[in-house]
Amino acid sequence: MSVKLIAVDMDGTFLNDAKAYNRARFLRQYAQMKEQGIRFVVASGNQYYQLISFFPEIAHEIAFVAENGGWVVNAGEDVFNGELTQAQFNTVSAFLCSIPEVEVIACGKGSAYTLKTYDDAFHDIAAKYYHRLEKVDNFEHFNDIFFKFGLNVPDDEIPRIQAMIHEKLSDIMVPVATGYGSIDLILPGVHKANGLRLLQQLWGIEDHEVVAFGDSGNDIEMLGQAGFGFAMANARDHIKAVARYEAPHNNDEGVLAVIDKVLKREAPFN
């Protein structure tokens, strides 16, 4: 059975816990992928500008499903942008700012934005995931396209706050857990699986020809859609229950180990 597309989540999946990957090994694999006509897609909740920094050698020729599907880019060209209306943005941002346990990042195409009132520790962490990040006094009067909110939430509060957001805002945005003490709010139907579907339509690739890797709640649709959905060994059980297959731990180069099997056409790819 031929594979024509490999899609990878980043944090907890393609990257190890030190936020790195075996670049030399992957670039050798990528050269083989190109020879075999296999597309490579980065599918992450993270900002596009952050994601391209991990792939300086090939960012100009691969595709990115960034911001959990809010922004899809192929070889530097836009394929899709989700967009909140101004009224929707105002409603969501006002409600989020009313929750004292939550720190908010408004994710736009030009930049991400967060409040000056948050402490420096939060800004330092956020800057690792959002390479374009502006501090603002409030979430008003922007000239940008917004497609996602990122929330920093205490781990033990995630279930309660996720449920509260779902009750108040589900007609506008859907809260998904991304791991690492964070929740993303995405537009309904605008998730990683939708971004992959748009790229598949562009390239004429069927679901059964797709291999996808993930570890968190924002990967569920993608893992279920792909013919070869791999949950990482470090993923929680409810993620593993969605995926048909399991890859080794992210700290053991699990994605790269499975890619080797794809390239060699070993089980389950033979």
N, C-alpha and C positions, 0 to 999 in steps of 0.2 A: 504494500500500500504506500503510495507516494505521499510525501510531506512537502507542502509548498510554502508554508508560513510557520515561523516560530515566534511566539509572543511571550515576553517576559515582564513580570512585575519586577520592581527594583528592591526596595527595602524588605529584608527578611526573605528574599527570594534569589534574585540574581546577585545582589550584594551580600557580603558576609556582615557580621555584626560590627566590624570596623569600617563599614561603608566603602568597601573596596572589592575588587574582583581580580582574578588572574588574567590580566590583560593580554599577555603574550599567548596564553593558551586559547583565549577566546578569539583573538585576531587570526590565529591559524584556522580555527573552526569557521570563522566568518568567510575566509577565502574559499574554503570548501563549500560553504553554503552557496556562495555566488556561482561556483562552478556547477552546482547541482540545481540551480534555479530556485533556491529557497529564500524567501523574503524574511528579513529580521525586523521585528517591531518591538519597541519599548512601550509597555502599557503600564502607566503609573499614575498615582494620585498627585505626584509632584509637578512642580512648575516646569514648563518646557525649557526655560533658560537654564535651569539646574540640570535637567536630564541630558541636554546636549554636552554639558561639561564632562560627562563620563565617557563620551565617545568622540573625542576630538578628531580621530582619524577618519571616521565614517559617518559622522552626524549629517553630512551634506547629502548622503545617498540612502539612508535608512528612514524608517517611518516612526513617528511618535504618537501614541495615544496618551496625551498629557492631561493633567488635571482631572483624572478619572473619566476621560472621554469628552471633557468640555472643549478641548482643543486638539484637533487631529491634523498632523503635518506629515507630508510625504516628500522627502528629498528637498526640504526647505520651502515647500509650497503648501499653503493652507488647503485642507480638504474639507474641514468642518469647524465651525465655532458655535457653541451653544450661547444663548444670551438671555439674561433676565431683563424684563422691562424695568423702567425706573421705579414704578410703583411696587413691583415685586421686590426689588432690591431694598427699597426703603422699609417695607414690611419686615423682611427677613432680618436686616441689620438691626433694626430697632428692637425686635424680640430677642435676638442673640445678646445684645448689649444689656438687656435687662436681667440676664442670668449671671449672678455674681461669681460663680465658680468657673466661668468660661472666658478664655481669651480668644479673640476673633481675628482671623485674617480674611479679608475680602480679596478674592482672586480674580484679577482682571487680565486682559490680553496684554496690555502695556506694562503692567506691574501688579504686584500684590501690595496690599495696604493694611497696616495695623495701627493701633492707637499708641500715641506717645505716652499715655498714662500707664501702660504695662511696664513691668520691671525689665531691667537690662538682660537678665538671664533668659527671659522669654524671647526677647529680640535676638539674642545671640543664637538660640536654638532655631528660631524661625528662619534666620538668614542662611542656615545650612541647607534648607529645603527650598527657599525662595531667593534666588540670586538677584532678582529685582524686587526690592521690598522698600516701600516708603512708609515713614511714620507720619501719621496725620492726627489732627485734633479731634476729628469726628468722621463718620462715614456719610458725608454729604458733599454735593457739588463736584462729582467726578466726571471726567470726560474719558470714559473707558468702556469696554465691553466686559461684563461680568458673567461668569459661568459657574462659579464654585465659591463656597466658603470653607475655610479650614479652621477647626476649633481645637484648642488645647484644653484638655479636660482631665481632672484627676482620675486615675484608673478606676477607682472604686465608685466613681460617679457616672461612668460611661453608660451603663444600662438605664439608669434613671433619666439622665439628660437626653439620651437618644430617644427614649420613649416620649418624653415631654415635647421634644422638637417634632417628632413624628405626629403627635396629636395636634400641635398648633400650626404646623407648616407643611404638612404632607401634600396639600394641593398645589404647593409652589416648589418645594424642594424635598429631597429624600435624604435622611441621615444614614450614613454608612460608617461602620467602624473600620479604621485603617490600621489598627495596632499602634503600639508605642504611645498610648495616652492621647489619641486624637480621633476626632470624628470629622468626616467631610460631608458637606451638604451638596448634593448634586441635583441637577434638573431631572425630573422623572423621565426615565428611558434613556437618559444621556449618561451611559456608563461605559466601562471598558469594552464590553461585548458589542455595544452599538458602534463604537469607534472601529473595532476590528471588522465588523460587518461592512462598514463603509469602505474600508481598504480592500476587503475581499471582493466587493462588487467592482471596485476600480481595477483589480488585477485578475478577476475571473477565478477566484479560489473558493472552493466549497468548504463547509465546516469540517468535513471528515478529513480534510487535508491540512488541518491546523493543529499545532502543538502549542499549548499555553501553560504557563507556570504561575502560581500564586500562593499566598499564604494567609490572606486576610479577608474580611467581609466585603471589601470593595473588589475582590476578585471572583466572587461567586458566579455572577452571570457569565463572565469570560470562561471560567473553568467548565461550566455546564454546557456552554455553546460549542466549545472546541471538541473535535473528534478525539483528541488526545489531551485531556485536561489533567495536569499534574499538580497536586497539592504537595507542598514541601513537607518533609518529615517534621519540621518545627511548627507546622501549622496546627491550629486547634482542630479538635475532632469534627466540629460542625462544618469546617472547610473541607476536610478530608472526605466527609460523607458526600459532598457534592461532586468531587473529582473522581474520575474513573481510575486514575493511577496515582502513585506516590513517588516523588523524587527524593533523593537523599537530602540531608540537612543543608541549609544555606551556608553554614560554616565549613562544609565539606565539598564545596563546589558542585552541589547537587544538580543545578541546571546544566552545567558544562558536562557532567557525567552523562546526562540523558541526551544532550546534543550529540555526544560521541556516538551513542546508539542510533540516533537518527541518521547520521552521516554514514555509518557502517551498515545501515539497514538491518540492525539487530532487533530482536523482539522488544516491544510489540510492533515494530515498524517494518517487519518483513512480510 
